[in-house]
Amino acid sequence: MTAVATPIDPDRCPLCGGPNGCAMQAERVTGQPQPPCWCTRVTFSDALLARVPEAARRKACICAACAAAASAAP
Ligand SMILES: [Zn+2]
């Protein structure tokens, strides 16, 4: 088992690899209270969540761009 495991970066979107801008993660990193995260106001569809790799689920947030793209799609 020498497969390279992709480390899960909680700051990065597991779908596009970009910064996810999660306020809850920022609060954890900085120790400063943050305003409620944008992700509390959007709905993540089951189809979108299904695209997140198993290892990243509940660890890395999907970014706003991917969430918007998914909700805009029919
Ligand atoms: Zn993304």
N, CA, C, O and the ligand as a Tripos MOL2 file, in Angstrom:
@<TRIPOS>MOLECULE
protein
  297   295    75     0     0
PROTEIN
NO_CHARGES

@<TRIPOS>ATOM
      1 N           0.8330   -1.1910    0.0000 N.3       1 MET1
      2 CA          0.0000    0.0000    0.0000 C.3       1 MET1
      3 C           0.8740    1.2500    0.0000 C.2       1 MET1
      4 O           1.1010    1.8600    1.0450 O.2       1 MET1
      5 N           1.3540    1.6190   -1.1610 N.am      2 THR2
      6 CA          2.2040    2.7930   -1.2470 C.3       2 THR2
      7 C           1.5000    3.9440   -1.9590 C.2       2 THR2
      8 O           2.1230    4.9420   -2.3210 O.2       2 THR2
      9 N           0.2120    3.7910   -2.1490 N.am      3 ALA3
     10 CA         -0.5220    4.8590   -2.8220 C.3       3 ALA3
     11 C          -0.3620    6.1610   -2.0420 C.2       3 ALA3
     12 O          -0.4180    6.1840   -0.8130 O.2       3 ALA3
     13 N          -0.1640    7.2200   -2.7780 N.am      4 VAL4
     14 CA          0.0010    8.5140   -2.1360 C.3       4 VAL4
     15 C          -1.3590    9.0240   -1.6890 C.2       4 VAL4
     16 O          -2.2340    9.3000   -2.5110 O.2       4 VAL4
     17 N          -1.5210    9.1420   -0.4220 N.am      5 ALA5
     18 CA         -2.7700    9.6750    0.0980 C.3       5 ALA5
     19 C          -2.7450   11.1920    0.0070 C.2       5 ALA5
     20 O          -1.8120   11.8450    0.4760 O.2       5 ALA5
     21 N          -3.7620   11.7280   -0.5920 N.am      6 THR6
     22 CA         -3.8340   13.1830   -0.6670 C.3       6 THR6
     23 C          -4.1920   13.7120    0.7080 C.2       6 THR6
     24 O          -5.2390   13.3720    1.2590 O.2       6 THR6
     25 N          -3.3270   14.5420    1.2590 N.am      7 PRO7
     26 CA         -3.6530   15.0700    2.5740 C.3       7 PRO7
     27 C          -4.8860   15.9620    2.4880 C.2       7 PRO7
     28 O          -5.0390   16.7340    1.5410 O.2       7 PRO7
     29 N          -5.7340   15.8520    3.4510 N.am      8 ILE8
     30 CA         -6.9340   16.6760    3.4530 C.3       8 ILE8
     31 C          -6.6030   18.0310    4.0630 C.2       8 ILE8
     32 O          -6.2200   18.1280    5.2290 O.2       8 ILE8
     33 N          -6.7560   19.0610    3.2620 N.am      9 ASP9
     34 CA         -6.5300   20.4050    3.7560 C.3       9 ASP9
     35 C          -7.8780   21.0510    4.0400 C.2       9 ASP9
     36 O          -8.6360   21.3210    3.1080 O.2       9 ASP9
     37 N          -8.1900   21.3000    5.2870 N.am     10 PRO10
     38 CA         -9.5070   21.8390    5.6180 C.3      10 PRO10
     39 C          -9.7440   23.2490    5.1030 C.2      10 PRO10
     40 O         -10.8720   23.7400    5.1310 O.2      10 PRO10
     41 N          -8.6760   23.9100    4.6270 N.am     11 ASP11
     42 CA         -8.8330   25.2530    4.0610 C.3      11 ASP11
     43 C          -9.2160   25.2160    2.5930 C.2      11 ASP11
     44 O          -9.5900   26.2350    2.0130 O.2      11 ASP11
     45 N          -9.1180   24.0210    1.9870 N.am     12 ARG12
     46 CA         -9.2840   23.9580    0.5350 C.3      12 ARG12
     47 C         -10.5100   23.1550    0.1390 C.2      12 ARG12
     48 O         -10.8810   22.1680    0.7740 O.2      12 ARG12
     49 N         -11.1190   23.6210   -0.9350 N.am     13 CYS13
     50 CA        -12.2810   22.9360   -1.4730 C.3      13 CYS13
     51 C         -11.8570   21.5750   -2.0320 C.2      13 CYS13
     52 O         -10.9280   21.5100   -2.8370 O.2      13 CYS13
     53 N         -12.5180   20.4900   -1.6230 N.am     14 PRO14
     54 CA        -12.1320   19.1680   -2.1130 C.3      14 PRO14
     55 C         -12.5000   18.9540   -3.5710 C.2      14 PRO14
     56 O         -12.0610   17.9740   -4.1720 O.2      14 PRO14
     57 N         -13.2840   19.8340   -4.1510 N.am     15 LEU15
     58 CA        -13.7070   19.6720   -5.5360 C.3      15 LEU15
     59 C         -12.8050   20.4250   -6.5030 C.2      15 LEU15
     60 O         -12.4210   19.8790   -7.5370 O.2      15 LEU15
     61 N         -12.4610   21.6680   -6.1860 N.am     16 CYS16
     62 CA        -11.6490   22.4630   -7.1190 C.3      16 CYS16
     63 C         -10.2640   22.7780   -6.5670 C.2      16 CYS16
     64 O          -9.4020   23.2490   -7.3090 O.2      16 CYS16
     65 N         -10.0340   22.5290   -5.2850 N.am     17 GLY17
     66 CA         -8.7200   22.7680   -4.7110 C.3      17 GLY17
     67 C          -8.4730   24.2180   -4.3300 C.2      17 GLY17
     68 O          -7.3850   24.5640   -3.8670 O.2      17 GLY17
     69 N          -9.4640   25.0580   -4.5180 N.am     18 GLY18
     70 CA         -9.3120   26.4700   -4.1690 C.3      18 GLY18
     71 C          -9.6390   26.7080   -2.7120 C.2      18 GLY18
     72 O         -10.1880   25.8300   -2.0460 O.2      18 GLY18
     73 N          -9.3070   27.8880   -2.2070 N.am     19 PRO19
     74 CA         -9.6410   28.2190   -0.8210 C.3      19 PRO19
     75 C         -11.1540   28.2380   -0.6400 C.2      19 PRO19
     76 O         -11.8730   28.8040   -1.4630 O.2      19 PRO19
     77 N         -11.6370   27.6220    0.4310 N.am     20 ASN20
     78 CA        -13.0930   27.5320    0.5900 C.3      20 ASN20
     79 C         -13.6520   28.6900    1.4110 C.2      20 ASN20
     80 O         -14.8680   28.8670    1.4810 O.2      20 ASN20
     81 N         -12.7790   29.4760    2.0290 N.am     21 GLY21
     82 CA        -13.2540   30.6510    2.7520 C.3      21 GLY21
     83 C         -14.1910   30.3270    3.8880 C.2      21 GLY21
     84 O         -15.0790   31.1140    4.2140 O.2      21 GLY21
     85 N         -13.9970   29.1600    4.4980 N.am     22 CYS22
     86 CA        -14.9020   28.7630    5.5730 C.3      22 CYS22
     87 C         -14.6150   29.5720    6.8430 C.2      22 CYS22
     88 O         -13.4940   29.5540    7.3530 O.2      22 CYS22
     89 N         -15.6160   30.2710    7.3430 N.am     23 ALA23
     90 CA        -15.4290   31.0990    8.5280 C.3      23 ALA23
     91 C         -15.1340   30.2530    9.7610 C.2      23 ALA23
     92 O         -14.3930   30.6680   10.6520 O.2      23 ALA23
     93 N         -15.7170   29.0740    9.7980 N.am     24 MET24
     94 CA        -15.4840   28.2200   10.9640 C.3      24 MET24
     95 C         -14.0350   27.7520   11.0090 C.2      24 MET24
     96 O         -13.4400   27.6330   12.0810 O.2      24 MET24
     97 N         -13.4770   27.4880    9.8310 N.am     25 GLN25
     98 CA        -12.0710   27.0970    9.7720 C.3      25 GLN25
     99 C         -11.1870   28.2910   10.1050 C.2      25 GLN25
    100 O         -10.1740   28.1400   10.7870 O.2      25 GLN25
    101 N         -11.5590   29.4690    9.6330 N.am     26 ALA26
    102 CA        -10.7840   30.6790    9.9290 C.3      26 ALA26
    103 C         -10.7660   30.9340   11.4270 C.2      26 ALA26
    104 O          -9.7510   31.3520   11.9850 O.2      26 ALA26
    105 N         -11.8780   30.6820   12.0630 N.am     27 GLU27
    106 CA        -11.9550   30.8830   13.5060 C.3      27 GLU27
    107 C         -11.0270   29.9190   14.2350 C.2      27 GLU27
    108 O         -10.3910   30.2670   15.2300 O.2      27 GLU27
    109 N         -10.9690   28.6960   13.7080 N.am     28 ARG28
    110 CA        -10.1070   27.6890   14.3280 C.3      28 ARG28
    111 C          -8.6310   28.0850   14.1760 C.2      28 ARG28
    112 O          -7.8290   27.9130   15.0940 O.2      28 ARG28
    113 N          -8.2970   28.6160   12.9990 N.am     29 VAL29
    114 CA         -6.9080   28.9640   12.7070 C.3      29 VAL29
    115 C          -6.4720   30.2110   13.4620 C.2      29 VAL29
    116 O          -5.3910   30.2460   14.0500 O.2      29 VAL29
    117 N          -7.3220   31.2350   13.4420 N.am     30 THR30
    118 CA         -6.9350   32.5170   14.0170 C.3      30 THR30
    119 C          -7.2740   32.6410   15.4980 C.2      30 THR30
    120 O          -6.6700   33.4390   16.2140 O.2      30 THR30
    121 N          -8.2430   31.8490   15.9540 N.am     31 GLY31
    122 CA         -8.6800   31.9700   17.3350 C.3      31 GLY31
    123 C          -9.5860   33.1710   17.5470 C.2      31 GLY31
    124 O          -9.9920   33.4710   18.6700 O.2      31 GLY31
    125 N          -9.8990   33.8600   16.4440 N.am     32 GLN32
    126 CA        -10.7650   35.0330   16.5230 C.3      32 GLN32
    127 C         -12.1800   34.6540   16.0850 C.2      32 GLN32
    128 O         -12.3590   33.9280   15.1070 O.2      32 GLN32
    129 N         -13.1840   35.1520   16.8150 N.am     33 PRO33
    130 CA        -14.5600   34.8970   16.3910 C.3      33 PRO33
    131 C         -14.7980   35.4660   14.9930 C.2      33 PRO33
    132 O         -14.3580   36.5710   14.6760 O.2      33 PRO33
    133 N         -15.4940   34.7000   14.1720 N.am     34 GLN34
    134 CA        -15.7760   35.1290   12.7990 C.3      34 GLN34
    135 C         -17.2960   35.2630   12.6190 C.2      34 GLN34
    136 O         -18.0740   34.6480   13.3480 O.2      34 GLN34
    137 N         -17.6960   36.0670   11.6460 N.am     35 PRO35
    138 CA        -19.1330   36.1160   11.3390 C.3      35 PRO35
    139 C         -19.5850   34.7490   10.8350 C.2      35 PRO35
    140 O         -18.7670   33.9490   10.3820 O.2      35 PRO35
    141 N         -20.8740   34.4850   10.9120 N.am     36 PRO36
    142 CA        -21.3610   33.1810   10.4620 C.3      36 PRO36
    143 C         -20.9100   32.8900    9.0360 C.2      36 PRO36
    144 O         -20.9330   33.7670    8.1720 O.2      36 PRO36
    145 N         -20.5080   31.6680    8.8060 N.am     37 CYS37
    146 CA        -19.9900   31.2940    7.4900 C.3      37 CYS37
    147 C         -21.0780   31.3740    6.4250 C.2      37 CYS37
    148 O         -22.2470   31.0930    6.6910 O.2      37 CYS37
    149 N         -20.6810   31.7580    5.2220 N.am     38 TRP38
    150 CA        -21.6130   31.8000    4.0850 C.3      38 TRP38
    151 C         -22.2890   30.4490    3.8950 C.2      38 TRP38
    152 O         -23.4070   30.3620    3.3880 O.2      38 TRP38
    153 N         -21.5770   29.3810    4.3190 N.am     39 CYS39
    154 CA        -22.1110   28.0410    4.0400 C.3      39 CYS39
    155 C         -23.3300   27.7170    4.8980 C.2      39 CYS39
    156 O         -24.0240   26.7320    4.6450 O.2      39 CYS39
    157 N         -23.5970   28.5490    5.9200 N.am     40 THR40
    158 CA        -24.7900   28.3020    6.7210 C.3      40 THR40
    159 C         -26.0390   28.8020    6.0030 C.2      40 THR40
    160 O         -27.1640   28.5220    6.4180 O.2      40 THR40
    161 N         -25.8230   29.5490    4.9170 N.am     41 ARG41
    162 CA        -26.9710   30.1420    4.2230 C.3      41 ARG41
    163 C         -27.2490   29.4850    2.8810 C.2      41 ARG41
    164 O         -28.1990   29.8590    2.1940 O.2      41 ARG41
    165 N         -26.4470   28.5270    2.5070 N.am     42 VAL42
    166 CA        -26.6890   27.8560    1.2330 C.3      42 VAL42
    167 C         -27.0160   26.3800    1.4840 C.2      42 VAL42
    168 O         -26.7450   25.8210    2.5470 O.2      42 VAL42
    169 N         -27.5990   25.7940    0.4710 N.am     43 THR43
    170 CA        -27.9340   24.3810    0.5660 C.3      43 THR43
    171 C         -26.9820   23.5830   -0.3160 C.2      43 THR43
    172 O         -26.8070   23.8780   -1.4980 O.2      43 THR43
    173 N         -26.3830   22.5840    0.2740 N.am     44 PHE44
    174 CA        -25.5170   21.7030   -0.4990 C.3      44 PHE44
    175 C         -26.3410   20.4870   -0.9090 C.2      44 PHE44
    176 O         -26.8300   19.7370   -0.0650 O.2      44 PHE44
    177 N         -26.4820   20.3100   -2.2030 N.am     45 SER45
    178 CA        -27.3010   19.2000   -2.6800 C.3      45 SER45
    179 C         -26.5800   17.8710   -2.4470 C.2      45 SER45
    180 O         -25.3580   17.8130   -2.3110 O.2      45 SER45
    181 N         -27.3810   16.8170   -2.4060 N.am     46 ASP46
    182 CA        -26.8060   15.4820   -2.2300 C.3      46 ASP46
    183 C         -25.8540   15.1510   -3.3710 C.2      46 ASP46
    184 O         -24.8260   14.5030   -3.1750 O.2      46 ASP46
    185 N         -26.2200   15.6150   -4.5830 N.am     47 ALA47
    186 CA        -25.3780   15.3290   -5.7470 C.3      47 ALA47
    187 C         -24.0150   15.9970   -5.6110 C.2      47 ALA47
    188 O         -22.9860   15.4360   -5.9880 O.2      47 ALA47
    189 N         -24.0360   17.2130   -5.0600 N.am     48 LEU48
    190 CA        -22.7760   17.9280   -4.8730 C.3      48 LEU48
    191 C         -21.9310   17.2420   -3.8030 C.2      48 LEU48
    192 O         -20.7340   17.0210   -3.9830 O.2      48 LEU48
    193 N         -22.5690   16.9140   -2.7020 N.am     49 LEU49
    194 CA        -21.8340   16.2710   -1.6130 C.3      49 LEU49
    195 C         -21.2660   14.9160   -2.0300 C.2      49 LEU49
    196 O         -20.2290   14.4760   -1.5350 O.2      49 LEU49
    197 N         -21.9810   14.2670   -2.9590 N.am     50 ALA50
    198 CA        -21.5350   12.9520   -3.4170 C.3      50 ALA50
    199 C         -20.2320   13.0410   -4.2040 C.2      50 ALA50
    200 O         -19.5190   12.0480   -4.3470 O.2      50 ALA50
    201 N         -19.9220   14.2490   -4.7190 N.am     51 ARG51
    202 CA        -18.6890   14.4240   -5.4970 C.3      51 ARG51
    203 C         -17.4770   14.6390   -4.6030 C.2      51 ARG51
    204 O         -16.3430   14.5970   -5.0800 O.2      51 ARG51
    205 N         -17.6990   14.8670   -3.3250 N.am     52 VAL52
    206 CA        -16.5810   15.0540   -2.4040 C.3      52 VAL52
    207 C         -15.9630   13.6980   -2.0940 C.2      52 VAL52
    208 O         -16.6700   12.7690   -1.7020 O.2      52 VAL52
    209 N         -14.6600   13.5790   -2.2650 N.am     53 PRO53
    210 CA        -14.0040   12.3010   -1.9580 C.3      53 PRO53
    211 C         -14.2950   11.8680   -0.5270 C.2      53 PRO53
    212 O         -14.3830   12.6840    0.3900 O.2      53 PRO53
    213 N         -14.4390   10.5660   -0.3710 N.am     54 GLU54
    214 CA        -14.7750    9.9930    0.9330 C.3      54 GLU54
    215 C         -13.8830   10.5490    2.0470 C.2      54 GLU54
    216 O         -14.3670   10.8990    3.1230 O.2      54 GLU54
    217 N         -12.5920   10.6240    1.7800 N.am     55 ALA55
    218 CA        -11.6250   11.0390    2.8080 C.3      55 ALA55
    219 C         -11.8120   12.4830    3.2430 C.2      55 ALA55
    220 O         -11.4500   12.8530    4.3600 O.2      55 ALA55
    221 N         -12.3810   13.3050    2.3520 N.am     56 ALA56
    222 CA        -12.5000   14.7310    2.6540 C.3      56 ALA56
    223 C         -13.8270   15.0850    3.3110 C.2      56 ALA56
    224 O         -14.0120   16.1990    3.8010 O.2      56 ALA56
    225 N         -14.7380   14.1380    3.3160 N.am     57 ARG57
    226 CA        -16.0620   14.4480    3.8570 C.3      57 ARG57
    227 C         -15.9890   14.8070    5.3340 C.2      57 ARG57
    228 O         -15.3160   14.1490    6.1270 O.2      57 ARG57
    229 N         -16.7020   15.8720    5.6730 N.am     58 ARG58
    230 CA        -16.7740   16.3710    7.0450 C.3      58 ARG58
    231 C         -15.4290   16.9100    7.5220 C.2      58 ARG58
    232 O         -15.2700   17.2040    8.7070 O.2      58 ARG58
    233 N         -14.4670   17.0440    6.6240 N.am     59 LYS59
    234 CA        -13.1710   17.6260    7.0010 C.3      59 LYS59
    235 C         -12.9330   18.9210    6.2400 C.2      59 LYS59
    236 O         -12.5860   19.9440    6.8290 O.2      59 LYS59
    237 N         -13.1220   18.8670    4.9250 N.am     60 ALA60
    238 CA        -12.8920   20.0500    4.1060 C.3      60 ALA60
    239 C         -14.2140   20.5480    3.5470 C.2      60 ALA60
    240 O         -15.0440   19.7670    3.0820 O.2      60 ALA60
    241 N         -14.3940   21.8530    3.6000 N.am     61 CYS61
    242 CA        -15.6290   22.4530    3.0980 C.3      61 CYS61
    243 C         -15.5650   22.6460    1.5910 C.2      61 CYS61
    244 O         -14.4960   22.8730    1.0240 O.2      61 CYS61
    245 N         -16.7110   22.5530    0.9600 N.am     62 ILE62
    246 CA        -16.8350   22.9250   -0.4360 C.3      62 ILE62
    247 C         -16.8170   24.4550   -0.4970 C.2      62 ILE62
    248 O         -17.3650   25.1170    0.3840 O.2      62 ILE62
    249 N         -16.1880   25.0180   -1.5380 N.am     63 CYS63
    250 CA        -16.0990   26.4760   -1.6350 C.3      63 CYS63
    251 C         -17.3710   27.0850   -2.2010 C.2      63 CYS63
    252 O         -18.2270   26.3850   -2.7430 O.2      63 CYS63
    253 N         -17.4790   28.3970   -2.0640 N.am     64 ALA64
    254 CA        -18.6860   29.1010   -2.5170 C.3      64 ALA64
    255 C         -18.8970   28.9470   -4.0200 C.2      64 ALA64
    256 O         -20.0320   28.8320   -4.4810 O.2      64 ALA64
    257 N         -17.8090   28.9450   -4.7810 N.am     65 ALA65
    258 CA        -17.9250   28.8540   -6.2320 C.3      65 ALA65
    259 C         -18.5310   27.5120   -6.6470 C.2      65 ALA65
    260 O         -19.3970   27.4610   -7.5200 O.2      65 ALA65
    261 N         -18.0760   26.4340   -6.0220 N.am     66 CYS66
    262 CA        -18.5970   25.1100   -6.3720 C.3      66 CYS66
    263 C         -20.0460   24.9700   -5.9130 C.2      66 CYS66
    264 O         -20.8630   24.3650   -6.6080 O.2      66 CYS66
    265 N         -20.3650   25.5260   -4.7480 N.am     67 ALA67
    266 CA        -21.7330   25.4580   -4.2410 C.3      67 ALA67
    267 C         -22.6700   26.2390   -5.1580 C.2      67 ALA67
    268 O         -23.7850   25.7970   -5.4390 O.2      67 ALA67
    269 N         -22.2130   27.4030   -5.6220 N.am     68 ALA68
    270 CA        -23.0340   28.2310   -6.5000 C.3      68 ALA68
    271 C         -23.2240   27.5570   -7.8460 C.2      68 ALA68
    272 O         -24.3140   27.5870   -8.4180 O.2      68 ALA68
    273 N         -22.1620   26.9520   -8.3460 N.am     69 ALA69
    274 CA        -22.2300   26.2850   -9.6430 C.3      69 ALA69
    275 C         -23.2150   25.1230   -9.5830 C.2      69 ALA69
    276 O         -23.9750   24.8930  -10.5230 O.2      69 ALA69
    277 N         -23.1940   24.4070   -8.4870 N.am     70 ALA70
    278 CA        -24.0760   23.2540   -8.3370 C.3      70 ALA70
    279 C         -25.5310   23.6820   -8.2010 C.2      70 ALA70
    280 O         -26.4290   23.0330   -8.7370 O.2      70 ALA70
    281 N         -25.7600   24.7850   -7.4760 N.am     71 SER71
    282 CA        -27.1430   25.2100   -7.2740 C.3      71 SER71
    283 C         -27.6860   25.8920   -8.5310 C.2      71 SER71
    284 O         -28.9000   25.9780   -8.7150 O.2      71 SER71
    285 N         -26.7950   26.3750   -9.3900 N.am     72 ALA72
    286 CA        -27.2290   27.0130  -10.6330 C.3      72 ALA72
    287 C         -27.5550   25.9770  -11.6910 C.2      72 ALA72
    288 O         -28.3580   26.2240  -12.5910 O.2      72 ALA72
    289 N         -26.9280   24.8160  -11.5770 N.am     73 ALA73
    290 CA        -27.1640   23.7590  -12.5610 C.3      73 ALA73
    291 C         -28.5710   23.1840  -12.3740 C.2      73 ALA73
    292 O         -29.0760   23.1320  -11.2530 O.2      73 ALA73
    293 N         -29.1950   22.7600  -13.4520 N.am     74 PRO74
    294 CA        -30.5300   22.1940  -13.3360 C.3      74 PRO74
    295 C         -30.5640   20.8920  -12.5630 C.2      74 PRO74
    296 O         -31.6320   20.3050  -12.3900 O.2      74 PRO74
    297 ZN        -14.5780   24.6590   -5.0090 Zn       75 ZN75
@<TRIPOS>BOND
     1     1     2 1
     2     2     3 1
     3     3     4 2
     4     3     5 am
     5     5     6 1
     6     6     7 1
     7     7     8 2
     8     7     9 am
     9     9    10 1
    10    10    11 1
    11    11    12 2
    12    11    13 am
    13    13    14 1
    14    14    15 1
    15    15    16 2
    16    15    17 am
    17    17    18 1
    18    18    19 1
    19    19    20 2
    20    19    21 am
    21    21    22 1
    22    22    23 1
    23    23    24 2
    24    23    25 am
    25    25    26 1
    26    26    27 1
    27    27    28 2
    28    27    29 am
    29    29    30 1
    30    30    31 1
    31    31    32 2
    32    31    33 am
    33    33    34 1
    34    34    35 1
    35    35    36 2
    36    35    37 am
    37    37    38 1
    38    38    39 1
    39    39    40 2
    40    39    41 am
    41    41    42 1
    42    42    43 1
    43    43    44 2
    44    43    45 am
    45    45    46 1
    46    46    47 1
    47    47    48 2
    48    47    49 am
    49    49    50 1
    50    50    51 1
    51    51    52 2
    52    51    53 am
    53    53    54 1
    54    54    55 1
    55    55    56 2
    56    55    57 am
    57    57    58 1
    58    58    59 1
    59    59    60 2
    60    59    61 am
    61    61    62 1
    62    62    63 1
    63    63    64 2
    64    63    65 am
    65    65    66 1
    66    66    67 1
    67    67    68 2
    68    67    69 am
    69    69    70 1
    70    70    71 1
    71    71    72 2
    72    71    73 am
    73    73    74 1
    74    74    75 1
    75    75    76 2
    76    75    77 am
    77    77    78 1
    78    78    79 1
    79    79    80 2
    80    79    81 am
    81    81    82 1
    82    82    83 1
    83    83    84 2
    84    83    85 am
    85    85    86 1
    86    86    87 1
    87    87    88 2
    88    87    89 am
    89    89    90 1
    90    90    91 1
    91    91    92 2
    92    91    93 am
    93    93    94 1
    94    94    95 1
    95    95    96 2
    96    95    97 am
    97    97    98 1
    98    98    99 1
    99    99   100 2
   100    99   101 am
   101   101   102 1
   102   102   103 1
   103   103   104 2
   104   103   105 am
   105   105   106 1
   106   106   107 1
   107   107   108 2
   108   107   109 am
   109   109   110 1
   110   110   111 1
   111   111   112 2
   112   111   113 am
   113   113   114 1
   114   114   115 1
   115   115   116 2
   116   115   117 am
   117   117   118 1
   118   118   119 1
   119   119   120 2
   120   119   121 am
   121   121   122 1
   122   122   123 1
   123   123   124 2
   124   123   125 am
   125   125   126 1
   126   126   127 1
   127   127   128 2
   128   127   129 am
   129   129   130 1
   130   130   131 1
   131   131   132 2
   132   131   133 am
   133   133   134 1
   134   134   135 1
   135   135   136 2
   136   135   137 am
   137   137   138 1
   138   138   139 1
   139   139   140 2
   140   139   141 am
   141   141   142 1
   142   142   143 1
   143   143   144 2
   144   143   145 am
   145   145   146 1
   146   146   147 1
   147   147   148 2
   148   147   149 am
   149   149   150 1
   150   150   151 1
   151   151   152 2
   152   151   153 am
   153   153   154 1
   154   154   155 1
   155   155   156 2
   156   155   157 am
   157   157   158 1
   158   158   159 1
   159   159   160 2
   160   159   161 am
   161   161   162 1
   162   162   163 1
   163   163   164 2
   164   163   165 am
   165   165   166 1
   166   166   167 1
   167   167   168 2
   168   167   169 am
   169   169   170 1
   170   170   171 1
   171   171   172 2
   172   171   173 am
   173   173   174 1
   174   174   175 1
   175   175   176 2
   176   175   177 am
   177   177   178 1
   178   178   179 1
   179   179   180 2
   180   179   181 am
   181   181   182 1
   182   182   183 1
   183   183   184 2
   184   183   185 am
   185   185   186 1
   186   186   187 1
   187   187   188 2
   188   187   189 am
   189   189   190 1
   190   190   191 1
   191   191   192 2
   192   191   193 am
   193   193   194 1
   194   194   195 1
   195   195   196 2
   196   195   197 am
   197   197   198 1
   198   198   199 1
   199   199   200 2
   200   199   201 am
   201   201   202 1
   202   202   203 1
   203   203   204 2
   204   203   205 am
   205   205   206 1
   206   206   207 1
   207   207   208 2
   208   207   209 am
   209   209   210 1
   210   210   211 1
   211   211   212 2
   212   211   213 am
   213   213   214 1
   214   214   215 1
   215   215   216 2
   216   215   217 am
   217   217   218 1
   218   218   219 1
   219   219   220 2
   220   219   221 am
   221   221   222 1
   222   222   223 1
   223   223   224 2
   224   223   225 am
   225   225   226 1
   226   226   227 1
   227   227   228 2
   228   227   229 am
   229   229   230 1
   230   230   231 1
   231   231   232 2
   232   231   233 am
   233   233   234 1
   234   234   235 1
   235   235   236 2
   236   235   237 am
   237   237   238 1
   238   238   239 1
   239   239   240 2
   240   239   241 am
   241   241   242 1
   242   242   243 1
   243   243   244 2
   244   243   245 am
   245   245   246 1
   246   246   247 1
   247   247   248 2
   248   247   249 am
   249   249   250 1
   250   250   251 1
   251   251   252 2
   252   251   253 am
   253   253   254 1
   254   254   255 1
   255   255   256 2
   256   255   257 am
   257   257   258 1
   258   258   259 1
   259   259   260 2
   260   259   261 am
   261   261   262 1
   262   262   263 1
   263   263   264 2
   264   263   265 am
   265   265   266 1
   266   266   267 1
   267   267   268 2
   268   267   269 am
   269   269   270 1
   270   270   271 1
   271   271   272 2
   272   271   273 am
   273   273   274 1
   274   274   275 1
   275   275   276 2
   276   275   277 am
   277   277   278 1
   278   278   279 1
   279   279   280 2
   280   279   281 am
   281   281   282 1
   282   282   283 1
   283   283   284 2
   284   283   285 am
   285   285   286 1
   286   286   287 1
   287   287   288 2
   288   287   289 am
   289   289   290 1
   290   290   291 1
   291   291   292 2
   292   291   293 am
   293   293   294 1
   294   294   295 1
   295   295   296 2
@<TRIPOS>SUBSTRUCTURE
     1 MET1         2 RESIDUE 1 A MET
     2 THR2         6 RESIDUE 1 A THR
     3 ALA3        10 RESIDUE 1 A ALA
     4 VAL4        14 RESIDUE 1 A VAL
     5 ALA5        18 RESIDUE 1 A ALA
     6 THR6        22 RESIDUE 1 A THR
     7 PRO7        26 RESIDUE 1 A PRO
     8 ILE8        30 RESIDUE 1 A ILE
     9 ASP9        34 RESIDUE 1 A ASP
    10 PRO10       38 RESIDUE 1 A PRO
    11 ASP11       42 RESIDUE 1 A ASP
    12 ARG12       46 RESIDUE 1 A ARG
    13 CYS13       50 RESIDUE 1 A CYS
    14 PRO14       54 RESIDUE 1 A PRO
    15 LEU15       58 RESIDUE 1 A LEU
    16 CYS16       62 RESIDUE 1 A CYS
    17 GLY17       66 RESIDUE 1 A GLY
    18 GLY18       70 RESIDUE 1 A GLY
    19 PRO19       74 RESIDUE 1 A PRO
    20 ASN20       78 RESIDUE 1 A ASN
    21 GLY21       82 RESIDUE 1 A GLY
    22 CYS22       86 RESIDUE 1 A CYS
    23 ALA23       90 RESIDUE 1 A ALA
    24 MET24       94 RESIDUE 1 A MET
    25 GLN25       98 RESIDUE 1 A GLN
    26 ALA26      102 RESIDUE 1 A ALA
    27 GLU27      106 RESIDUE 1 A GLU
    28 ARG28      110 RESIDUE 1 A ARG
    29 VAL29      114 RESIDUE 1 A VAL
    30 THR30      118 RESIDUE 1 A THR
    31 GLY31      122 RESIDUE 1 A GLY
    32 GLN32      126 RESIDUE 1 A GLN
    33 PRO33      130 RESIDUE 1 A PRO
    34 GLN34      134 RESIDUE 1 A GLN
    35 PRO35      138 RESIDUE 1 A PRO
    36 PRO36      142 RESIDUE 1 A PRO
    37 CYS37      146 RESIDUE 1 A CYS
    38 TRP38      150 RESIDUE 1 A TRP
    39 CYS39      154 RESIDUE 1 A CYS
    40 THR40      158 RESIDUE 1 A THR
    41 ARG41      162 RESIDUE 1 A ARG
    42 VAL42      166 RESIDUE 1 A VAL
    43 THR43      170 RESIDUE 1 A THR
    44 PHE44      174 RESIDUE 1 A PHE
    45 SER45      178 RESIDUE 1 A SER
    46 ASP46      182 RESIDUE 1 A ASP
    47 ALA47      186 RESIDUE 1 A ALA
    48 LEU48      190 RESIDUE 1 A LEU
    49 LEU49      194 RESIDUE 1 A LEU
    50 ALA50      198 RESIDUE 1 A ALA
    51 ARG51      202 RESIDUE 1 A ARG
    52 VAL52      206 RESIDUE 1 A VAL
    53 PRO53      210 RESIDUE 1 A PRO
    54 GLU54      214 RESIDUE 1 A GLU
    55 ALA55      218 RESIDUE 1 A ALA
    56 ALA56      222 RESIDUE 1 A ALA
    57 ARG57      226 RESIDUE 1 A ARG
    58 ARG58      230 RESIDUE 1 A ARG
    59 LYS59      234 RESIDUE 1 A LYS
    60 ALA60      238 RESIDUE 1 A ALA
    61 CYS61      242 RESIDUE 1 A CYS
    62 ILE62      246 RESIDUE 1 A ILE
    63 CYS63      250 RESIDUE 1 A CYS
    64 ALA64      254 RESIDUE 1 A ALA
    65 ALA65      258 RESIDUE 1 A ALA
    66 CYS66      262 RESIDUE 1 A CYS
    67 ALA67      266 RESIDUE 1 A ALA
    68 ALA68      270 RESIDUE 1 A ALA
    69 ALA69      274 RESIDUE 1 A ALA
    70 ALA70      278 RESIDUE 1 A ALA
    71 SER71      282 RESIDUE 1 A SER
    72 ALA72      286 RESIDUE 1 A ALA
    73 ALA73      290 RESIDUE 1 A ALA
    74 PRO74      294 RESIDUE 1 A PRO
    75 ZN75       297 GROUP 0 **** ****
